[in-house]
Amino acid sequence: MKAIGFTHSLGIDETQSLFEFDVPDPVANGRDLLVDVKAVSVNPADAKRRIRTAVDTPHEAPLVLGYDAVGVVAAVGSDVTNFAVGDEVWYAGDPTRSGSNAQRQLVDERVVGRKPKNLSWAEAAAMPLTGLTSFEMLFDRFCITEGSGKGKSLLVIGGAGGVGSLTIQLARKLTDLTVIATASRPETAEWCREMGAHEIVDHRDLIAEVQGKGFDTVEYIANYADTSQHWDAMATLVAPQGKLGCIVETDDLIDVTRLQGKSASLHWELMFTRAMFGTDDIARQHDILNRLADLVESGDVVSTLRQTLNGFSADVLKDGHRIIETGKVFGKLVIEY
């Protein structure tokens, strides 16, 4: 089969930044599914990994990127119980294994869910990684109880991004929280309103903007943008005994003691943690993805797809990376094979 990968960290316009190569067809064993990949999304994490992981030392073999994927089960391992050949599935995968920028991919059934019946391949590929991240942030990290939150608020920093878009939708549908989202452009503000945000604020003057809307503090802050850039504002705005959640690592030192007086807590969310460490609750991702499929099929959650590229080739994937690297994407970018 064909795959697309890289060995050296290069600028996306370099010929070998991403290239096609042939590999043997994978074989499904144990709890693995072999999936014929139909579409993938391109995430900021793809570009970051391409740029950062082979700067000084190249990969010995081409590294295949790609997280979000949707496709059809072509074969199953001997221990698989949740799926059969021919099933349509979606997932965000495992960064310790070969990625979805390939014609076929092996993936553990415990991090796979059924594809929503009412979505196209492209619409479905936009959602697994961001849906898992959003669901885990709200209900696993913040430990919010579904149906609760009346009189409390949630601030989503990076509201128009892929994760922010799903977090807004899930919070509106599954909780009674007042949802405040950051957006600094008219088109991203309108997008956040479409996703269900009650209030829109500009991240460039976050404290004044949030407090200007009548919220002296907020109980939950989900930050999907630059952690160090927003740290002081988050520490000021979080309510006593409130919770902060971040997904973006930082090389800068942040003063976590600013949370001490409020007994506020900081939570990191990485949706790959369960897969990378083989946690006892790894199968929760199977359950979350199936729950998301139910919510999509009922019309309570919509796809965040904004742009689709077509074709399985290095040139098309490079185009996807170029677009992501502009930093101006909102919603999700998908490549349909």
Contacts in CASP RR format, 6 or more apart in sequence:
PFRMAT RR
TARGET T0000
AUTHOR 0000-0000-0000
METHOD contacts of the structure
MODEL  1
MKAIGFTHSLGIDETQSLFEFDVPDPVANGRDLLVDVKAVSVNPADAKRR
IRTAVDTPHEAPLVLGYDAVGVVAAVGSDVTNFAVGDEVWYAGDPTRSGS
NAQRQLVDERVVGRKPKNLSWAEAAAMPLTGLTSFEMLFDRFCITEGSGK
GKSLLVIGGAGGVGSLTIQLARKLTDLTVIATASRPETAEWCREMGAHEI
VDHRDLIAEVQGKGFDTVEYIANYADTSQHWDAMATLVAPQGKLGCIVET
DDLIDVTRLQGKSASLHWELMFTRAMFGTDDIARQHDILNRLADLVESGD
VVSTLRQTLNGFSADVLKDGHRIIETGKVFGKLVIEY
1 22 0 8 1.000
1 23 0 8 1.000
1 24 0 8 1.000
1 25 0 8 1.000
1 26 0 8 1.000
1 102 0 8 1.000
1 103 0 8 1.000
1 104 0 8 1.000
2 20 0 8 1.000
2 21 0 8 1.000
2 22 0 8 1.000
2 23 0 8 1.000
2 102 0 8 1.000
2 103 0 8 1.000
2 312 0 8 1.000
3 20 0 8 1.000
3 21 0 8 1.000
3 22 0 8 1.000
3 23 0 8 1.000
3 62 0 8 1.000
3 64 0 8 1.000
3 98 0 8 1.000
3 101 0 8 1.000
3 102 0 8 1.000
3 103 0 8 1.000
4 18 0 8 1.000
4 19 0 8 1.000
4 20 0 8 1.000
4 21 0 8 1.000
4 64 0 8 1.000
4 65 0 8 1.000
4 101 0 8 1.000
4 102 0 8 1.000
4 312 0 8 1.000
4 313 0 8 1.000
4 314 0 8 1.000
4 317 0 8 1.000
5 18 0 8 1.000
5 19 0 8 1.000
5 20 0 8 1.000
5 21 0 8 1.000
5 62 0 8 1.000
5 63 0 8 1.000
5 64 0 8 1.000
5 65 0 8 1.000
5 101 0 8 1.000
5 314 0 8 1.000
6 16 0 8 1.000
6 17 0 8 1.000
6 18 0 8 1.000
6 19 0 8 1.000
6 50 0 8 1.000
6 54 0 8 1.000
6 59 0 8 1.000
6 62 0 8 1.000
6 63 0 8 1.000
6 65 0 8 1.000
7 16 0 8 1.000
7 54 0 8 1.000
7 58 0 8 1.000
7 59 0 8 1.000
7 60 0 8 1.000
7 61 0 8 1.000
7 62 0 8 1.000
7 63 0 8 1.000
8 16 0 8 1.000
8 54 0 8 1.000
8 58 0 8 1.000
8 59 0 8 1.000
9 50 0 8 1.000
9 51 0 8 1.000
9 52 0 8 1.000
9 53 0 8 1.000
9 54 0 8 1.000
9 55 0 8 1.000
10 16 0 8 1.000
10 17 0 8 1.000
11 17 0 8 1.000
11 51 0 8 1.000
12 18 0 8 1.000
12 47 0 8 1.000
12 50 0 8 1.000
12 318 0 8 1.000
12 321 0 8 1.000
12 322 0 8 1.000
12 325 0 8 1.000
13 318 0 8 1.000
13 322 0 8 1.000
17 50 0 8 1.000
17 318 0 8 1.000
17 321 0 8 1.000
18 50 0 8 1.000
18 314 0 8 1.000
18 317 0 8 1.000
18 318 0 8 1.000
18 321 0 8 1.000
19 62 0 8 1.000
19 314 0 8 1.000
20 313 0 8 1.000
20 314 0 8 1.000
21 62 0 8 1.000
23 102 0 8 1.000
25 104 0 8 1.000
26 34 0 8 1.000
26 98 0 8 1.000
26 104 0 8 1.000
26 105 0 8 1.000
26 106 0 8 1.000
27 34 0 8 1.000
27 75 0 8 1.000
28 34 0 8 1.000
28 75 0 8 1.000
28 76 0 8 1.000
28 77 0 8 1.000
28 80 0 8 1.000
28 106 0 8 1.000
29 77 0 8 1.000
29 78 0 8 1.000
30 77 0 8 1.000
30 78 0 8 1.000
30 79 0 8 1.000
30 80 0 8 1.000
31 77 0 8 1.000
31 79 0 8 1.000
31 80 0 8 1.000
31 108 0 8 1.000
31 109 0 8 1.000
31 110 0 8 1.000
32 76 0 8 1.000
32 77 0 8 1.000
32 80 0 8 1.000
32 106 0 8 1.000
32 107 0 8 1.000
32 108 0 8 1.000
32 109 0 8 1.000
33 73 0 8 1.000
33 75 0 8 1.000
33 76 0 8 1.000
33 77 0 8 1.000
33 80 0 8 1.000
33 83 0 8 1.000
33 89 0 8 1.000
33 106 0 8 1.000
33 107 0 8 1.000
33 108 0 8 1.000
33 109 0 8 1.000
33 112 0 8 1.000
34 73 0 8 1.000
34 74 0 8 1.000
34 75 0 8 1.000
34 76 0 8 1.000
34 104 0 8 1.000
34 105 0 8 1.000
34 106 0 8 1.000
35 69 0 8 1.000
35 71 0 8 1.000
35 72 0 8 1.000
35 73 0 8 1.000
35 74 0 8 1.000
35 89 0 8 1.000
35 91 0 8 1.000
35 104 0 8 1.000
35 105 0 8 1.000
35 106 0 8 1.000
35 107 0 8 1.000
36 71 0 8 1.000
36 72 0 8 1.000
36 73 0 8 1.000
36 74 0 8 1.000
36 103 0 8 1.000
36 104 0 8 1.000
37 69 0 8 1.000
37 70 0 8 1.000
37 71 0 8 1.000
37 100 0 8 1.000
37 102 0 8 1.000
37 103 0 8 1.000
37 104 0 8 1.000
37 105 0 8 1.000
37 337 0 8 1.000
38 70 0 8 1.000
38 71 0 8 1.000
38 72 0 8 1.000
38 121 0 8 1.000
38 125 0 8 1.000
38 336 0 8 1.000
38 337 0 8 1.000
39 69 0 8 1.000
39 70 0 8 1.000
39 71 0 8 1.000
39 121 0 8 1.000
39 122 0 8 1.000
39 124 0 8 1.000
39 125 0 8 1.000
39 334 0 8 1.000
39 335 0 8 1.000
39 336 0 8 1.000
39 337 0 8 1.000
40 66 0 8 1.000
40 67 0 8 1.000
40 68 0 8 1.000
40 69 0 8 1.000
40 70 0 8 1.000
40 100 0 8 1.000
40 101 0 8 1.000
40 125 0 8 1.000
40 334 0 8 1.000
40 335 0 8 1.000
40 337 0 8 1.000
41 67 0 8 1.000
41 68 0 8 1.000
41 125 0 8 1.000
41 126 0 8 1.000
41 129 0 8 1.000
41 332 0 8 1.000
41 333 0 8 1.000
41 334 0 8 1.000
41 335 0 8 1.000
42 66 0 8 1.000
42 317 0 8 1.000
42 320 0 8 1.000
42 321 0 8 1.000
42 323 0 8 1.000
42 324 0 8 1.000
42 333 0 8 1.000
42 334 0 8 1.000
42 335 0 8 1.000
43 66 0 8 1.000
43 67 0 8 1.000
43 68 0 8 1.000
43 129 0 8 1.000
43 324 0 8 1.000
44 324 0 8 1.000
44 327 0 8 1.000
45 67 0 8 1.000
46 65 0 8 1.000
46 66 0 8 1.000
46 67 0 8 1.000
46 321 0 8 1.000
46 324 0 8 1.000
47 321 0 8 1.000
47 324 0 8 1.000
47 325 0 8 1.000
49 63 0 8 1.000
49 65 0 8 1.000
49 95 0 8 1.000
50 65 0 8 1.000
50 321 0 8 1.000
53 59 0 8 1.000
53 63 0 8 1.000
54 63 0 8 1.000
64 98 0 8 1.000
64 99 0 8 1.000
64 100 0 8 1.000
64 101 0 8 1.000
64 102 0 8 1.000
65 99 0 8 1.000
65 101 0 8 1.000
66 99 0 8 1.000
66 100 0 8 1.000
66 101 0 8 1.000
67 92 0 8 1.000
67 93 0 8 1.000
67 95 0 8 1.000
67 99 0 8 1.000
67 100 0 8 1.000
67 128 0 8 1.000
67 129 0 8 1.000
68 90 0 8 1.000
68 91 0 8 1.000
68 92 0 8 1.000
68 100 0 8 1.000
68 125 0 8 1.000
68 126 0 8 1.000
68 127 0 8 1.000
68 128 0 8 1.000
68 129 0 8 1.000
68 334 0 8 1.000
69 90 0 8 1.000
69 91 0 8 1.000
69 92 0 8 1.000
69 93 0 8 1.000
69 99 0 8 1.000
69 100 0 8 1.000
69 105 0 8 1.000
69 107 0 8 1.000
69 125 0 8 1.000
69 128 0 8 1.000
70 88 0 8 1.000
70 89 0 8 1.000
70 90 0 8 1.000
70 91 0 8 1.000
70 115 0 8 1.000
70 121 0 8 1.000
70 124 0 8 1.000
70 125 0 8 1.000
70 128 0 8 1.000
71 88 0 8 1.000
71 89 0 8 1.000
71 90 0 8 1.000
71 115 0 8 1.000
71 121 0 8 1.000
72 86 0 8 1.000
72 87 0 8 1.000
72 88 0 8 1.000
72 89 0 8 1.000
73 83 0 8 1.000
73 84 0 8 1.000
73 85 0 8 1.000
73 86 0 8 1.000
73 87 0 8 1.000
73 88 0 8 1.000
73 89 0 8 1.000
74 85 0 8 1.000
74 86 0 8 1.000
74 104 0 8 1.000
75 85 0 8 1.000
76 83 0 8 1.000
76 84 0 8 1.000
76 85 0 8 1.000
76 109 0 8 1.000
80 109 0 8 1.000
81 109 0 8 1.000
82 109 0 8 1.000
82 110 0 8 1.000
82 112 0 8 1.000
82 113 0 8 1.000
82 286 0 8 1.000
83 89 0 8 1.000
83 109 0 8 1.000
83 112 0 8 1.000
87 114 0 8 1.000
88 114 0 8 1.000
88 115 0 8 1.000
89 112 0 8 1.000
89 113 0 8 1.000
89 114 0 8 1.000
89 115 0 8 1.000
90 112 0 8 1.000
90 113 0 8 1.000
90 114 0 8 1.000
90 115 0 8 1.000
90 116 0 8 1.000
90 124 0 8 1.000
90 125 0 8 1.000
90 127 0 8 1.000
90 128 0 8 1.000
90 289 0 8 1.000
90 293 0 8 1.000
91 107 0 8 1.000
91 111 0 8 1.000
91 112 0 8 1.000
91 113 0 8 1.000
91 128 0 8 1.000
91 289 0 8 1.000
92 111 0 8 1.000
92 128 0 8 1.000
92 129 0 8 1.000
92 132 0 8 1.000
92 271 0 8 1.000
92 272 0 8 1.000
92 285 0 8 1.000
93 99 0 8 1.000
93 100 0 8 1.000
93 107 0 8 1.000
93 108 0 8 1.000
93 111 0 8 1.000
93 112 0 8 1.000
93 128 0 8 1.000
93 272 0 8 1.000
93 275 0 8 1.000
94 107 0 8 1.000
94 108 0 8 1.000
94 111 0 8 1.000
94 272 0 8 1.000
94 275 0 8 1.000
94 276 0 8 1.000
95 272 0 8 1.000
95 275 0 8 1.000
95 276 0 8 1.000
96 275 0 8 1.000
96 276 0 8 1.000
97 106 0 8 1.000
97 107 0 8 1.000
98 105 0 8 1.000
98 106 0 8 1.000
99 105 0 8 1.000
101 317 0 8 1.000
103 312 0 8 1.000
103 337 0 8 1.000
108 275 0 8 1.000
108 282 0 8 1.000
109 286 0 8 1.000
110 282 0 8 1.000
110 283 0 8 1.000
110 285 0 8 1.000
110 286 0 8 1.000
111 274 0 8 1.000
111 275 0 8 1.000
111 282 0 8 1.000
111 285 0 8 1.000
111 286 0 8 1.000
111 289 0 8 1.000
112 286 0 8 1.000
112 289 0 8 1.000
113 286 0 8 1.000
113 289 0 8 1.000
113 290 0 8 1.000
113 293 0 8 1.000
114 289 0 8 1.000
114 290 0 8 1.000
114 293 0 8 1.000
115 124 0 8 1.000
115 293 0 8 1.000
116 124 0 8 1.000
116 292 0 8 1.000
116 293 0 8 1.000
116 296 0 8 1.000
116 297 0 8 1.000
117 297 0 8 1.000
118 296 0 8 1.000
118 297 0 8 1.000
118 299 0 8 1.000
119 296 0 8 1.000
119 303 0 8 1.000
121 336 0 8 1.000
122 305 0 8 1.000
122 308 0 8 1.000
122 334 0 8 1.000
122 336 0 8 1.000
123 303 0 8 1.000
123 305 0 8 1.000
123 334 0 8 1.000
124 303 0 8 1.000
125 305 0 8 1.000
125 334 0 8 1.000
125 335 0 8 1.000
125 336 0 8 1.000
126 162 0 8 1.000
126 303 0 8 1.000
126 304 0 8 1.000
126 305 0 8 1.000
126 306 0 8 1.000
126 331 0 8 1.000
126 332 0 8 1.000
126 334 0 8 1.000
127 166 0 8 1.000
127 292 0 8 1.000
127 296 0 8 1.000
127 303 0 8 1.000
127 304 0 8 1.000
127 332 0 8 1.000
128 289 0 8 1.000
128 292 0 8 1.000
129 271 0 8 1.000
130 161 0 8 1.000
130 162 0 8 1.000
130 163 0 8 1.000
130 164 0 8 1.000
130 165 0 8 1.000
130 166 0 8 1.000
130 304 0 8 1.000
130 332 0 8 1.000
131 163 0 8 1.000
131 166 0 8 1.000
131 170 0 8 1.000
131 288 0 8 1.000
131 292 0 8 1.000
132 271 0 8 1.000
132 285 0 8 1.000
132 288 0 8 1.000
132 289 0 8 1.000
133 163 0 8 1.000
133 166 0 8 1.000
133 247 0 8 1.000
133 269 0 8 1.000
133 271 0 8 1.000
134 163 0 8 1.000
134 164 0 8 1.000
134 166 0 8 1.000
134 167 0 8 1.000
134 169 0 8 1.000
134 170 0 8 1.000
135 166 0 8 1.000
135 170 0 8 1.000
135 288 0 8 1.000
135 291 0 8 1.000
135 292 0 8 1.000
136 269 0 8 1.000
136 271 0 8 1.000
136 288 0 8 1.000
137 163 0 8 1.000
137 167 0 8 1.000
137 222 0 8 1.000
137 245 0 8 1.000
137 247 0 8 1.000
137 267 0 8 1.000
137 269 0 8 1.000
138 144 0 8 1.000
138 167 0 8 1.000
138 170 0 8 1.000
138 171 0 8 1.000
138 174 0 8 1.000
138 175 0 8 1.000
138 222 0 8 1.000
139 146 0 8 1.000
139 174 0 8 1.000
140 269 0 8 1.000
140 284 0 8 1.000
141 243 0 8 1.000
141 245 0 8 1.000
141 267 0 8 1.000
141 268 0 8 1.000
141 269 0 8 1.000
142 220 0 8 1.000
142 222 0 8 1.000
142 243 0 8 1.000
142 245 0 8 1.000
142 267 0 8 1.000
144 175 0 8 1.000
144 177 0 8 1.000
144 220 0 8 1.000
146 174 0 8 1.000
146 175 0 8 1.000
147 174 0 8 1.000
147 175 0 8 1.000
147 176 0 8 1.000
148 175 0 8 1.000
148 176 0 8 1.000
149 175 0 8 1.000
149 176 0 8 1.000
149 177 0 8 1.000
150 176 0 8 1.000
151 176 0 8 1.000
151 177 0 8 1.000
151 178 0 8 1.000
152 176 0 8 1.000
152 177 0 8 1.000
152 178 0 8 1.000
152 218 0 8 1.000
152 219 0 8 1.000
152 220 0 8 1.000
153 177 0 8 1.000
153 178 0 8 1.000
153 179 0 8 1.000
153 180 0 8 1.000
153 215 0 8 1.000
153 218 0 8 1.000
153 219 0 8 1.000
153 220 0 8 1.000
154 167 0 8 1.000
154 171 0 8 1.000
154 175 0 8 1.000
154 177 0 8 1.000
154 178 0 8 1.000
154 179 0 8 1.000
154 180 0 8 1.000
154 218 0 8 1.000
154 219 0 8 1.000
154 220 0 8 1.000
154 221 0 8 1.000
154 222 0 8 1.000
155 180 0 8 1.000
155 181 0 8 1.000
155 182 0 8 1.000
155 201 0 8 1.000
155 210 0 8 1.000
155 215 0 8 1.000
155 218 0 8 1.000
155 220 0 8 1.000
155 221 0 8 1.000
155 222 0 8 1.000
155 237 0 8 1.000
156 164 0 8 1.000
156 167 0 8 1.000
156 168 0 8 1.000
156 171 0 8 1.000
156 179 0 8 1.000
156 180 0 8 1.000
156 181 0 8 1.000
156 182 0 8 1.000
156 197 0 8 1.000
156 222 0 8 1.000
156 224 0 8 1.000
157 182 0 8 1.000
157 203 0 8 1.000
157 206 0 8 1.000
157 221 0 8 1.000
157 222 0 8 1.000
157 223 0 8 1.000
157 224 0 8 1.000
157 225 0 8 1.000
157 230 0 8 1.000
157 234 0 8 1.000
158 164 0 8 1.000
158 181 0 8 1.000
158 182 0 8 1.000
158 183 0 8 1.000
158 203 0 8 1.000
158 223 0 8 1.000
158 224 0 8 1.000
158 225 0 8 1.000
159 165 0 8 1.000
159 167 0 8 1.000
159 168 0 8 1.000
159 181 0 8 1.000
159 182 0 8 1.000
159 183 0 8 1.000
159 188 0 8 1.000
159 192 0 8 1.000
159 195 0 8 1.000
159 197 0 8 1.000
159 224 0 8 1.000
160 181 0 8 1.000
160 183 0 8 1.000
160 188 0 8 1.000
160 189 0 8 1.000
160 191 0 8 1.000
160 192 0 8 1.000
160 330 0 8 1.000
160 331 0 8 1.000
161 224 0 8 1.000
161 304 0 8 1.000
161 329 0 8 1.000
161 330 0 8 1.000
161 331 0 8 1.000
162 224 0 8 1.000
162 304 0 8 1.000
162 330 0 8 1.000
162 331 0 8 1.000
162 332 0 8 1.000
163 224 0 8 1.000
163 247 0 8 1.000
164 181 0 8 1.000
164 195 0 8 1.000
164 222 0 8 1.000
164 224 0 8 1.000
165 191 0 8 1.000
165 192 0 8 1.000
165 195 0 8 1.000
165 304 0 8 1.000
165 330 0 8 1.000
165 331 0 8 1.000
165 332 0 8 1.000
166 301 0 8 1.000
166 304 0 8 1.000
167 222 0 8 1.000
167 224 0 8 1.000
168 179 0 8 1.000
168 181 0 8 1.000
168 192 0 8 1.000
168 195 0 8 1.000
168 196 0 8 1.000
168 197 0 8 1.000
169 195 0 8 1.000
169 196 0 8 1.000
169 300 0 8 1.000
169 301 0 8 1.000
169 302 0 8 1.000
170 295 0 8 1.000
170 301 0 8 1.000
171 177 0 8 1.000
171 179 0 8 1.000
172 179 0 8 1.000
172 195 0 8 1.000
172 196 0 8 1.000
172 197 0 8 1.000
173 295 0 8 1.000
173 300 0 8 1.000
173 301 0 8 1.000
177 219 0 8 1.000
177 220 0 8 1.000
178 198 0 8 1.000
178 199 0 8 1.000
179 196 0 8 1.000
179 197 0 8 1.000
179 198 0 8 1.000
179 199 0 8 1.000
180 197 0 8 1.000
180 198 0 8 1.000
180 199 0 8 1.000
180 200 0 8 1.000
180 201 0 8 1.000
180 210 0 8 1.000
180 213 0 8 1.000
180 215 0 8 1.000
180 218 0 8 1.000
181 192 0 8 1.000
181 195 0 8 1.000
181 197 0 8 1.000
181 199 0 8 1.000
181 200 0 8 1.000
181 201 0 8 1.000
182 200 0 8 1.000
182 201 0 8 1.000
182 202 0 8 1.000
182 203 0 8 1.000
182 206 0 8 1.000
182 225 0 8 1.000
183 189 0 8 1.000
183 191 0 8 1.000
183 192 0 8 1.000
183 200 0 8 1.000
183 201 0 8 1.000
183 202 0 8 1.000
184 202 0 8 1.000
184 203 0 8 1.000
184 204 0 8 1.000
187 330 0 8 1.000
188 330 0 8 1.000
189 200 0 8 1.000
191 330 0 8 1.000
191 331 0 8 1.000
192 200 0 8 1.000
193 200 0 8 1.000
195 304 0 8 1.000
199 213 0 8 1.000
201 209 0 8 1.000
201 210 0 8 1.000
201 213 0 8 1.000
202 209 0 8 1.000
203 209 0 8 1.000
203 225 0 8 1.000
203 230 0 8 1.000
206 230 0 8 1.000
206 233 0 8 1.000
206 237 0 8 1.000
207 233 0 8 1.000
207 236 0 8 1.000
207 237 0 8 1.000
210 218 0 8 1.000
210 237 0 8 1.000
211 237 0 8 1.000
215 237 0 8 1.000
217 237 0 8 1.000
217 238 0 8 1.000
217 239 0 8 1.000
217 240 0 8 1.000
218 237 0 8 1.000
218 238 0 8 1.000
218 239 0 8 1.000
219 238 0 8 1.000
219 239 0 8 1.000
219 242 0 8 1.000
219 243 0 8 1.000
220 242 0 8 1.000
220 243 0 8 1.000
221 234 0 8 1.000
221 237 0 8 1.000
221 238 0 8 1.000
221 243 0 8 1.000
221 244 0 8 1.000
221 245 0 8 1.000
222 245 0 8 1.000
223 230 0 8 1.000
223 234 0 8 1.000
223 244 0 8 1.000
223 245 0 8 1.000
223 246 0 8 1.000
223 247 0 8 1.000
223 248 0 8 1.000
224 247 0 8 1.000
224 248 0 8 1.000
225 248 0 8 1.000
226 248 0 8 1.000
226 250 0 8 1.000
227 246 0 8 1.000
227 248 0 8 1.000
227 249 0 8 1.000
227 250 0 8 1.000
227 252 0 8 1.000
227 254 0 8 1.000
228 250 0 8 1.000
228 252 0 8 1.000
228 254 0 8 1.000
231 254 0 8 1.000
231 255 0 8 1.000
232 258 0 8 1.000
234 244 0 8 1.000
235 244 0 8 1.000
235 255 0 8 1.000
235 258 0 8 1.000
235 259 0 8 1.000
235 264 0 8 1.000
238 244 0 8 1.000
238 259 0 8 1.000
238 262 0 8 1.000
238 264 0 8 1.000
239 262 0 8 1.000
239 264 0 8 1.000
240 261 0 8 1.000
240 262 0 8 1.000
240 263 0 8 1.000
240 264 0 8 1.000
241 262 0 8 1.000
241 263 0 8 1.000
241 264 0 8 1.000
242 262 0 8 1.000
242 263 0 8 1.000
242 264 0 8 1.000
242 265 0 8 1.000
243 264 0 8 1.000
243 265 0 8 1.000
243 267 0 8 1.000
244 259 0 8 1.000
244 264 0 8 1.000
244 265 0 8 1.000
244 266 0 8 1.000
244 267 0 8 1.000
245 266 0 8 1.000
245 267 0 8 1.000
245 268 0 8 1.000
245 269 0 8 1.000
246 266 0 8 1.000
246 267 0 8 1.000
246 268 0 8 1.000
246 269 0 8 1.000
247 268 0 8 1.000
247 269 0 8 1.000
247 270 0 8 1.000
256 266 0 8 1.000
259 265 0 8 1.000
259 266 0 8 1.000
271 285 0 8 1.000
273 279 0 8 1.000
274 281 0 8 1.000
274 282 0 8 1.000
274 284 0 8 1.000
274 285 0 8 1.000
275 282 0 8 1.000
275 285 0 8 1.000
292 301 0 8 1.000
295 301 0 8 1.000
296 302 0 8 1.000
296 303 0 8 1.000
303 332 0 8 1.000
304 331 0 8 1.000
304 332 0 8 1.000
305 331 0 8 1.000
305 332 0 8 1.000
305 334 0 8 1.000
306 329 0 8 1.000
306 330 0 8 1.000
306 331 0 8 1.000
306 332 0 8 1.000
306 333 0 8 1.000
307 323 0 8 1.000
307 329 0 8 1.000
307 332 0 8 1.000
307 333 0 8 1.000
307 334 0 8 1.000
308 333 0 8 1.000
308 334 0 8 1.000
308 335 0 8 1.000
308 336 0 8 1.000
309 316 0 8 1.000
309 319 0 8 1.000
309 320 0 8 1.000
309 333 0 8 1.000
309 334 0 8 1.000
309 335 0 8 1.000
309 336 0 8 1.000
310 316 0 8 1.000
310 335 0 8 1.000
310 336 0 8 1.000
311 335 0 8 1.000
311 336 0 8 1.000
311 337 0 8 1.000
312 335 0 8 1.000
312 337 0 8 1.000
316 335 0 8 1.000
317 335 0 8 1.000
320 333 0 8 1.000
320 335 0 8 1.000
323 329 0 8 1.000
323 333 0 8 1.000
324 333 0 8 1.000
END
